[in-house]
Amino acid sequence: MQRRKFVIGMGALASGAAAGIGTGAFSSVSATRNVDVEVADDASAYLRLQGTGGNNSDYVTDDGDGGTLTIDLSSSNSGDVSGGGEGVNPDAVTKIDNLFTVENQGTQEVDVSISKSGDNKGLVEFYPNADYDGDSLSDSAETLGTGISTDVSIKIDTTDAGLSDETELLDSVTFNAVATN
């Protein structure tokens, strides 16, 4: 009988020790950590957006507030555009090659795509490397390794759109960069 009492006593001791220590489960943890994040202008950000400086650089401007890339194909840019154009033609297809560059200045490979907003967003497409026969950046992402860039071209198809003068085609374009791994 002494052996049985000893075994029961050890079992009771082990159970009590486990209850006293706990299982290590928790419901919530809150920890404060320092994180430094800064906003940089488009040319200095992890995803660099900058005009190519080529023949079509008159269409790409800096809005003067934080170095944001702006594409201006409207009459408000007519003073800056050689020849003084004030917009794209109605019932036509307009292509502007190598308008700006997107470069991955981050630390990992990313898939870059574009989201657009505006009443006529379907009329405007952005293409990597002036490949108008390939997928647009709205339809398929372009993979950019670290330090890799691509020139982006624009295609505007107003054929049969029934647009009047000064119709706005896009409100904004959002660049999305998603790490591939």
C-alpha positions as CSV (number, residue, x, y, z in Angstrom):
1,M,0.0,0.0,0.0
2,Q,2.8,2.4,0.6
3,R,3.8,2.2,-3.0
4,R,0.2,3.1,-4.1
5,K,0.2,6.1,-1.8
6,F,3.6,7.2,-3.1
7,V,2.4,7.0,-6.8
8,I,-0.9,8.9,-6.0
9,G,1.1,11.5,-4.1
10,M,3.5,12.0,-7.1
11,G,0.6,12.3,-9.5
12,A,-1.0,14.9,-7.2
13,L,2.3,16.8,-7.0
14,A,2.7,16.8,-10.8
15,S,-0.9,18.0,-11.4
16,G,-0.4,20.8,-8.8
17,A,2.8,21.9,-10.4
18,A,1.3,22.0,-13.9
19,A,-1.7,24.0,-12.6
20,G,0.7,26.4,-10.8
21,I,2.9,26.9,-13.9
22,G,0.1,27.1,-16.5
23,T,0.1,26.0,-20.1
24,G,1.7,29.1,-21.7
25,A,-1.4,30.1,-23.6
26,F,-2.4,33.7,-23.7
27,S,-5.3,35.8,-25.0
28,S,-3.6,39.0,-25.8
29,V,-0.2,40.7,-26.0
30,S,0.6,44.4,-26.4
31,A,4.1,45.5,-27.1
32,T,5.4,48.9,-28.2
33,R,8.2,49.1,-30.7
34,N,9.9,52.0,-32.4
35,V,9.4,52.2,-36.2
36,D,10.8,54.9,-38.4
37,V,8.9,55.5,-41.6
38,E,9.3,58.6,-43.7
39,V,7.6,59.9,-46.8
40,A,10.0,60.6,-49.7
41,D,9.3,62.2,-53.0
42,D,8.6,59.9,-55.9
43,A,12.2,59.9,-57.2
44,S,13.6,58.9,-53.8
45,A,10.9,56.4,-52.6
46,Y,11.3,52.6,-52.6
47,L,9.2,52.6,-55.7
48,R,10.7,55.4,-57.8
49,L,8.5,57.2,-60.2
50,Q,10.2,59.7,-62.5
51,G,9.9,61.2,-65.9
52,T,12.3,59.6,-68.4
53,G,13.6,63.1,-69.5
54,G,13.2,62.1,-73.1
55,N,11.1,63.6,-75.9
56,N,7.9,63.2,-74.0
57,S,9.1,64.9,-70.7
58,D,6.8,67.9,-71.3
59,Y,3.8,65.7,-70.3
60,V,5.4,64.7,-66.9
61,T,5.5,67.3,-64.2
62,D,6.2,67.7,-60.5
63,D,3.2,69.1,-58.7
64,G,5.5,71.1,-56.4
65,D,4.1,69.4,-53.3
66,G,6.3,66.5,-52.2
67,G,7.7,65.6,-55.6
68,T,4.6,63.7,-56.8
69,L,4.7,62.6,-60.4
70,T,1.9,64.2,-62.5
71,I,1.0,63.3,-66.1
72,D,-0.7,66.3,-67.6
73,L,-2.2,66.0,-71.1
74,S,-4.7,68.8,-70.5
75,S,-5.0,72.4,-71.6
76,S,-3.5,73.5,-68.3
77,N,-0.2,72.1,-69.5
78,S,-0.3,73.8,-72.9
79,G,2.3,76.4,-72.0
80,D,4.8,73.7,-71.1
81,V,4.3,71.4,-74.1
82,S,6.3,72.2,-77.2
83,G,3.8,73.1,-79.9
84,G,1.1,74.0,-77.3
85,G,-1.2,71.0,-77.5
86,E,-4.3,71.0,-75.2
87,G,-5.4,67.4,-75.0
88,V,-5.8,64.1,-76.9
89,N,-8.0,63.8,-80.0
90,P,-11.5,62.6,-79.9
91,D,-12.3,59.3,-81.8
92,A,-8.6,58.5,-82.0
93,V,-5.9,56.3,-80.4
94,T,-3.0,58.3,-78.8
95,K,0.2,56.5,-77.8
96,I,3.0,58.3,-75.9
97,D,6.1,56.1,-75.5
98,N,8.4,56.0,-72.5
99,L,6.6,58.7,-70.5
100,F,8.0,57.8,-67.1
101,T,10.2,55.2,-65.3
102,V,9.2,52.9,-62.5
103,E,12.2,51.6,-60.5
104,N,12.3,49.2,-57.6
105,Q,14.6,50.8,-55.1
106,G,13.6,48.5,-52.3
107,T,15.3,45.3,-51.0
108,Q,13.2,42.6,-52.6
109,E,11.5,41.7,-55.9
110,V,8.1,43.2,-56.4
111,D,5.1,42.9,-58.8
112,V,4.1,46.4,-59.9
113,S,0.6,47.0,-61.2
114,I,-1.7,50.1,-61.6
115,S,-5.2,50.8,-60.4
116,K,-7.1,53.8,-61.9
117,S,-10.0,55.9,-60.9
118,G,-12.2,58.2,-63.0
119,D,-15.3,58.1,-65.1
120,N,-13.4,57.2,-68.3
121,K,-10.6,55.1,-66.7
122,G,-11.2,52.3,-69.3
123,L,-10.0,54.5,-72.1
124,V,-6.5,54.9,-70.6
125,E,-3.9,52.1,-70.3
126,F,-0.3,52.0,-69.1
127,Y,2.1,49.6,-70.7
128,P,5.7,48.6,-69.7
129,N,8.4,49.1,-72.3
130,A,6.0,50.5,-75.0
131,D,4.7,47.0,-75.5
132,Y,1.1,47.9,-76.6
133,D,0.4,44.4,-77.8
134,G,1.1,42.9,-74.3
135,D,-0.8,43.2,-71.1
136,S,-1.3,46.6,-69.6
137,L,-0.2,47.3,-66.0
138,S,-3.9,47.3,-65.0
139,D,-4.3,43.7,-66.3
140,S,-1.0,42.1,-65.4
141,A,1.8,43.1,-63.0
142,E,5.3,43.7,-64.1
143,T,7.9,42.0,-62.0
144,L,10.9,44.2,-61.0
145,G,13.9,42.9,-59.2
146,T,15.9,45.0,-56.8
147,G,17.4,48.0,-58.7
148,I,15.5,47.1,-61.9
149,S,13.3,49.6,-63.7
150,T,10.9,49.8,-66.6
151,D,9.8,52.7,-68.8
152,V,6.0,53.1,-68.9
153,S,4.1,54.2,-71.9
154,I,0.4,55.4,-72.2
155,K,-2.3,54.5,-74.7
156,I,-5.5,56.5,-74.8
157,D,-8.3,55.1,-77.0
158,T,-11.2,57.6,-77.4
159,T,-12.6,55.8,-80.5
160,D,-16.4,55.8,-80.4
161,A,-16.4,57.2,-76.8
162,G,-18.5,60.2,-77.7
163,L,-16.4,62.6,-75.5
164,S,-16.7,66.3,-75.6
165,D,-13.9,68.9,-75.2
166,E,-12.3,69.1,-71.8
167,T,-13.7,65.7,-70.6
168,E,-11.5,64.4,-67.9
169,L,-10.3,60.8,-68.5
170,L,-8.6,59.9,-65.2
171,D,-8.8,61.2,-61.7
172,S,-5.9,59.3,-60.3
173,V,-3.6,56.3,-60.8
174,T,-2.4,54.2,-57.9
175,F,0.8,52.2,-58.2
176,N,0.8,48.9,-56.3
177,A,4.0,47.0,-55.5
178,V,3.7,43.6,-53.9
179,A,6.7,41.5,-52.8
180,T,6.8,38.3,-54.8
181,N,8.0,36.1,-51.9
